[in-house]
Amino acid sequence: MIAPNVPTLEEIQSEFAAFLPELSSRLSYRFHRRNPEAKEDSIAEGIGVAWQIYRSARASGKAVTVGNVAFYAGRSVDSGRKVAGSTSTDALAEGALARKRFPEHLSLDAVGDVSGSFCMIFGDRRWRWPVLDYVAPSLDWSTFEGRCSRRDRQIIRMKKAGWLQTEIASKLGISPPAVNQRLRNLESRWQAMSTA
């Protein structure tokens, strides 16, 4: 069996840099019907996705053409996938905190970080949030909690303590979809309050 010729990272980078003009041209044509700002964003996102595809393929010793990379990068952008949050270089999406399974009832109050509590309650499973949502909770989280009903505050406390939605539902005697709906309503109210 012959081992594939695997280039170094520097060689992969220089090969990709040589691809960039044609790649940009192909992505520009693919997104030509979008408004100028959306087109620019899509091209930038496509180049990021193309880099991931190209680096992965070349690190495995595979030969890749610019047409293939542009095609799959364009499809990835069209499907709504983002480069941020899809690799181990994104600390918020794939860091140790995101991979760690919390013990059954670990309290974030001991840490004293309000934004951590906010993300624990409203964050998706990869904890992806805009920067503003890390700063804003520190400013008016207590005001928001003060406006919530007793049941909502109870759900917030349990969620901050690391309880799963099924555990919260069982404890409160309601269904898991009801807990999910309450959390979504809380998130909507939070967004309305923070943008007001």
N, C-alpha and C positions, 0 to 999 in steps of 0.2 A: 504494500500500500504506500502510495506517495503522499507525503504530508503537504498540505496546501502552503503556498508561499504567502505568509502573512506579513504585510507591510507594517512599519512602525507608525505610531500616531502622527509623527511629523510628516511622513510620506502620505498618509491618508489626508491630512490637512492640506498639503500642497496639491494633491490630486483634486480635492473638492474645490479648492480655490480656482483651479483651472476650469472646473465645471460651471462656476458661478455665472459667467455671462450668459451662456446658453440656458442654464437653469432659470435664471431671472427672466429671460425672454419667453421661455415656454410658460412659466407661471403667469407672467403678465398677460399673455394671450389667453390663458385659461380663465383668468378673472377679469377680462376686459369689459364685461357687462356691468360690473359693480361700480358704485360711485367712487370717485377718486380716493377718498379716505379709506373706505372699506377695501378697495383694491390694494392699496399700499399695505394695509394691515394683513390682508390675505397673502400677499407675496412674502412679507416678512415671516409670517407663520409657516408658509410653505417652505421657505429656505431652512427654517429651524427643523421642521419635520424631515426635510431632505437630508440634512446633516445627520440626524439620528439614524435614518435608514442607511445612508451611505457608510457611516462609521461602523455600524453593526455588521453590515454585509462584508466590508473590506476586512474587518477584524477577524471574520470567519474565513477569509481567503477567497471570497466570491468576487467575480468580476461583475461590475454594475455599469450600465449605460446611463447617460444623463436623461434619456427618454423615459426609461423605467422609473428612475428616481422622481422625475417631475410628475409622471402620471400618478404614482402612489402618494406622493406628497400632496398633490392637488386633491385627490380623493379624500385624503385624511382631513384636509382643511375644509372641504365641502361638507364632510360629515360632522364638523363642529369640534373635532379633537384639538386640544391645545398642547403645545410643547411643554409649557409649565405644568407641573403636576404629573408628568408621565415618566420622569426619569429619577434616578437616585440623586441627581444633583439638586433637585428642588427640596429644600429642607422642610417645607411645610407639608408637602404631599407624601413624601416617602421617607421621612426621617425616622429616627428611633421612636419619637413620640407617636407618630402615626401607626407604626407597626406594633407598638407595645399594647398588649391586652391588659387593661387595668384590673386589679383585683376587684372582687365583687363590689365593695363600697369604699373606694378610695376617695377622700374628700379633697377637692382643690382649694377649699377655704384655708387649709393649712399653708398652702403656698402663698396665699394672699394676692393672687393675680386675677383681677376682675376679667381681663380679656380672655384668659384661659378658661374661666367659667363660661363666658359668653360663647366661646367656640365649642365648648363641651356640650352646651345645650342646643345651639343652632347649627353647628358645623356639620357638613356632610362627612362621609366616612373617611375622606382624605383630608379634611380640615382645610379646604381651600376657601379663602376669604380675601377680599380686597384689603389693602393696608388700612383704609379708613375704618373698617370694622374691627381692627385691632386697637385703634386709638380711641374711637368713640365710646366703647363700653366703659372705659376708665372714667369718662366724664360724667355720664348720667345713668349708669346701671341701677343705682339705688333708687333714683326717681322712677325709673321704669318699673322696678319691682314693687314700689309703693302703689302704683296704679293698677297692679294685677289683683285678681280675686284671690281669696284664700286657697282655693283648689289649684289655681295656676301657680301660686308661689310654692305650694307643696310639690307640684310636678317639677318646677325649676330646681328646688332643693334636692329632690331625688335624682334628677338628671345630672346636676353638678356633682353629686356624690358618686356618680359612675353607674347608676342603675340602668339596666336595659329597659327599653320601652315595654317589653313583655312583662318584666318584673314590676314596673310601675303600674301597669294595667291590673295585674293580679293583686297587688297590694291595695289599690284604690277601688277594686271591684268594677272596673270598666274594661272595655275592649281595647286591644292594642291600636286599632285604627282610630279610636277616640282620642287616645294619648297623642298619636301622630297628628291628628287634626288640631288638637289644642296647641301643640308645639308650632304648627304652621301658622295658626292664628296669632300666637305670641310673636313669631318672627315678623309677620305682616305688621302687627302693631308696633314692634320695635323699629322697623323700617320707616313707618309713618312718623313715629316720634323723632327719629334721628334726622329725618330730612325736613322736618317742620322748622 
